[in-house]
Amino acid sequence: MAIEIRQLLVKTNVVDGDERQPGMDFQESFDSVRKEILEECRKMMFEIIREERER
């Protein structure tokens, strides 16, 4: 079964290195963004699969 991905929205904030949240290193920041992107992809995939089943 082919699944078409129609939209992927990536939200991010660009900040200078000094403006990062205190106590949050690069790896923690990267992991946080990665988890957010994966969660959005999961939601999108579940929605696409649900729409396909309704047809």
DONUGU-843667 format. One record per residue (C-alpha): residue number from 1; residue in one letter; chain; z, x, y. Coordinates in pm, whole numbers. Example, Ala and Ser with C-alpha at 12.3 -4.5 7.8 and 13.67 -1.06 7.14 Angstrom:
2
fido=1 | gugu=A | tivex=A | Z=780 | X=1230 | Y=-450
fido=2 | gugu=S | tivex=A | Z=714 | X=1367 | Y=-106
This chain:
55
fido=1 | gugu=M | tivex=A | Z=0 | X=0 | Y=0
fido=2 | gugu=A | tivex=A | Z=-100 | X=141 | Y=335
fido=3 | gugu=I | tivex=A | Z=146 | X=105 | Y=621
fido=4 | gugu=E | tivex=A | Z=24 | X=122 | Y=976
fido=5 | gugu=I | tivex=A | Z=262 | X=263 | Y=1234
fido=6 | gugu=R | tivex=A | Z=170 | X=103 | Y=1562
fido=7 | gugu=Q | tivex=A | Z=431 | X=236 | Y=1799
fido=8 | gugu=L | tivex=A | Z=684 | X=514 | Y=1813
fido=9 | gugu=L | tivex=A | Z=907 | X=525 | Y=2118
fido=10 | gugu=V | tivex=A | Z=1100 | X=846 | Y=2176
fido=11 | gugu=K | tivex=A | Z=1367 | X=841 | Y=2445
fido=12 | gugu=T | tivex=A | Z=1500 | X=1170 | Y=2572
fido=13 | gugu=N | tivex=A | Z=1668 | X=1322 | Y=2873
fido=14 | gugu=V | tivex=A | Z=1565 | X=1663 | Y=3001
fido=15 | gugu=V | tivex=A | Z=1853 | X=1858 | Y=3151
fido=16 | gugu=D | tivex=A | Z=1920 | X=2215 | Y=3252
fido=17 | gugu=G | tivex=A | Z=2123 | X=2419 | Y=3007
fido=18 | gugu=D | tivex=A | Z=2427 | X=2402 | Y=3234
fido=19 | gugu=E | tivex=A | Z=2417 | X=2021 | Y=3250
fido=20 | gugu=R | tivex=A | Z=2463 | X=1956 | Y=2879
fido=21 | gugu=Q | tivex=A | Z=2762 | X=1756 | Y=2767
fido=22 | gugu=P | tivex=A | Z=3072 | X=1976 | Y=2747
fido=23 | gugu=G | tivex=A | Z=3155 | X=2091 | Y=2396
fido=24 | gugu=M | tivex=A | Z=2812 | X=2000 | Y=2258
fido=25 | gugu=D | tivex=A | Z=2608 | X=2296 | Y=2139
fido=26 | gugu=F | tivex=A | Z=2234 | X=2300 | Y=2075
fido=27 | gugu=Q | tivex=A | Z=2261 | X=2221 | Y=1703
fido=28 | gugu=E | tivex=A | Z=2484 | X=1917 | Y=1765
fido=29 | gugu=S | tivex=A | Z=2243 | X=1794 | Y=2031
fido=30 | gugu=F | tivex=A | Z=1946 | X=1848 | Y=1798
fido=31 | gugu=D | tivex=A | Z=2119 | X=1665 | Y=1512
fido=32 | gugu=S | tivex=A | Z=2203 | X=1373 | Y=1739
fido=33 | gugu=V | tivex=A | Z=1843 | X=1335 | Y=1858
fido=34 | gugu=R | tivex=A | Z=1713 | X=1373 | Y=1503
fido=35 | gugu=K | tivex=A | Z=1942 | X=1095 | Y=1375
fido=36 | gugu=E | tivex=A | Z=1838 | X=866 | Y=1659
fido=37 | gugu=I | tivex=A | Z=1467 | X=921 | Y=1588
fido=38 | gugu=L | tivex=A | Z=1514 | X=865 | Y=1214
fido=39 | gugu=E | tivex=A | Z=1706 | X=543 | Y=1275
fido=40 | gugu=E | tivex=A | Z=1430 | X=411 | Y=1503
fido=41 | gugu=C | tivex=A | Z=1169 | X=499 | Y=1239
fido=42 | gugu=R | tivex=A | Z=1369 | X=318 | Y=969
fido=43 | gugu=K | tivex=A | Z=1396 | X=7 | Y=1185
fido=44 | gugu=M | tivex=A | Z=1023 | X=15 | Y=1255
fido=45 | gugu=M | tivex=A | Z=936 | X=61 | Y=887
fido=46 | gugu=F | tivex=A | Z=1164 | X=-226 | Y=777
fido=47 | gugu=E | tivex=A | Z=1004 | X=-449 | Y=1039
fido=48 | gugu=I | tivex=A | Z=652 | X=-360 | Y=922
fido=49 | gugu=I | tivex=A | Z=743 | X=-421 | Y=558
fido=50 | gugu=R | tivex=A | Z=909 | X=-753 | Y=646
fido=51 | gugu=E | tivex=A | Z=596 | X=-865 | Y=836
fido=52 | gugu=E | tivex=A | Z=374 | X=-767 | Y=542
fido=53 | gugu=R | tivex=A | Z=586 | X=-970 | Y=299
fido=54 | gugu=E | tivex=A | Z=570 | X=-1276 | Y=524
fido=55 | gugu=R | tivex=A | Z=190 | X=-1283 | Y=509
